Amino acid sequence: MSSNGIEFAPWPTEVENDELIFVGVKYGGYAKTEFVQEGLSLELELDYGDESDGLEVTFISREKKAGVCFSFDNVSAFRVLDEHGLVELWSASSSTPRPAQTTFKVKGHKWQDESELSWVMSSCEYSFMVATGSNCLEVIANCEPTVTLLPATVTKQITH
């Protein structure tokens, strides 16, 4: 545990120390909402797949030369933010190193205090982190996600 109460834990994945680049996020969500008091519902025609509380986040791994898809179920909350929004975590990891560069778990930080209901509802002790040099992902979910490597097209650049 760091001096400010932040605690890191391992989250072993096959990309735990890879340099990842954020590609995109897809949240299952619900495209239909009922407004009972007004006696109506609104529905959007969206191609998000099945309605769920699932989250899929895709990155590119420089080391694997492949895509990496993290698929979470039972998501209580998530956030995507640039690395500057995580100064508190980076400061804590300078005194108590995190177990891996890219994928790890964390607890005891400000977001846990700010989003207390999300933590209580999910009975999670730690959040899952995917740290990159630019956009980072933090997810509160009841269970570990599946991590799938996706094929990528590799093209050699011709230099003159």
JOQUI-V135456 format. One record per pair of residues at least 12 apart in sequence whose ideal C-beta (glycine too) atoms are under 7 Angstrom apart, sorted by the first residue. I is the first residue (numbers start at 1). GAP is how many residues later the second one is. D is the distance in Angstrom with one decimal. If there is no record, write none. Layout:
I/GAP/D + I/GAP/D
This chain:
1/95/6.7 + 2/90/3.8 + 2/93/5.3 + 2/94/4.2 + 3/92/5.9 + 4/88/5.9 + 5/103/4.3 + 6/83/6.5 + 6/86/3.9 + 6/100/6.5 + 6/102/4.7 + 6/103/5.1 + 7/100/5.2 + 7/101/5.1 + 8/85/6.7 + 8/88/6.8 + 8/90/4.2 + 8/91/5.8 + 8/96/5.5 + 8/97/6.9 + 8/98/5.5 + 9/90/6.8 + 9/95/6.8 + 9/96/4.2 + 9/117/5.6 + 10/89/4.1 + 10/90/6.7 + 10/94/6.5 + 11/92/4.9 + 11/93/5.2 + 11/94/4.8 + 11/117/6.1 + 13/90/4.5 + 13/134/5.0 + 14/133/6.7 + 15/46/5.3 + 15/49/6.7 + 15/53/5.3 + 15/87/6.1 + 15/88/6.5 + 15/132/7.0 + 16/84/3.9 + 16/86/5.6 + 16/87/4.5 + 17/83/5.5 + 17/84/4.7 + 17/85/5.9 + 18/43/4.5 + 18/44/6.6 + 18/45/4.5 + 18/46/6.3 + 18/84/5.7 + 19/43/4.4 + 19/44/6.6 + 20/39/4.0 + 20/40/6.8 + 20/41/5.7 + 20/48/6.5 + 20/82/5.8 + 20/110/6.7 + 20/112/4.8 + 21/38/6.1 + 21/39/4.6 + 21/111/6.4 + 22/37/5.7 + 22/110/5.8 + 22/112/6.6 + 22/113/3.8 + 23/35/4.3 + 23/36/5.8 + 23/37/5.9 + 23/44/7.0 + 24/34/5.3 + 25/32/4.9 + 25/55/6.1 + 26/22/6.8 + 26/30/4.6 + 27/28/5.3 + 28/20/6.1 + 28/21/6.7 + 28/22/6.6 + 28/23/6.1 + 28/24/3.8 + 28/25/6.2 + 28/26/4.5 + 29/19/6.2 + 30/21/5.1 + 31/12/6.0 + 31/13/4.4 + 31/15/4.7 + 31/17/6.7 + 53/21/6.0 + 53/22/5.3 + 54/17/6.7 + 54/18/6.5 + 54/19/5.4 + 54/21/6.9 + 55/17/4.4 + 55/20/4.7 + 55/23/5.8 + 55/84/6.5 + 56/13/5.9 + 56/15/5.1 + 57/13/4.9 + 57/80/5.5 + 59/71/6.9 + 60/92/6.7 + 64/85/6.1 + 65/87/6.1 + 65/89/5.4 + 66/83/4.7 + 66/84/5.9 + 66/85/6.4 + 66/86/5.0 + 67/82/7.0 + 67/83/3.3 + 67/85/5.4 + 68/79/6.5 + 68/81/6.1 + 68/82/7.0 + 69/79/4.6 + 69/81/5.8 + 70/60/6.5 + 70/75/4.7 + 70/77/5.7 + 71/74/5.3 + 71/75/4.8 + 71/77/7.0 + 72/67/5.4 + 72/69/4.6 + 72/73/4.2 + 73/68/6.8 + 73/70/6.5 + 74/67/5.6 + 74/68/4.2 + 74/69/6.6 + 75/64/6.2 + 75/65/7.0 + 75/66/4.9 + 76/42/4.4 + 76/45/5.4 + 76/46/3.8 + 76/64/4.4 + 76/65/6.7 + 77/38/5.6 + 77/41/3.9 + 77/63/4.6 + 78/59/6.9 + 78/60/6.7 + 78/61/4.5 + 79/59/5.3 + 80/55/5.7 + 80/57/5.5 + 81/55/6.1 + 82/52/6.0 + 82/53/5.9 + 83/50/6.6 + 83/51/6.4 + 83/53/5.7 + 86/50/5.9 + 88/21/5.6 + 88/22/5.8 + 89/17/6.3 + 89/20/6.1 + 101/30/6.9 + 102/28/6.3 + 102/29/5.5 + 103/26/6.9 + 103/27/5.7 + 104/25/5.4 + 105/21/3.7 + 105/22/6.7 + 105/23/6.0 + 105/24/6.8 + 106/20/6.2 + 106/21/5.8 + 106/23/5.5 + 107/18/5.7 + 107/19/4.7 + 111/27/6.8 + 118/22/5.2 + 119/21/6.3 + 122/18/5.3 + 122/19/6.7 + 122/20/5.4 + 123/19/6.9 + 124/16/5.3 + 124/17/6.9 + 124/18/6.5 + 127/12/6.2 + 127/13/5.1 + 128/13/6.6 + 128/17/6.9
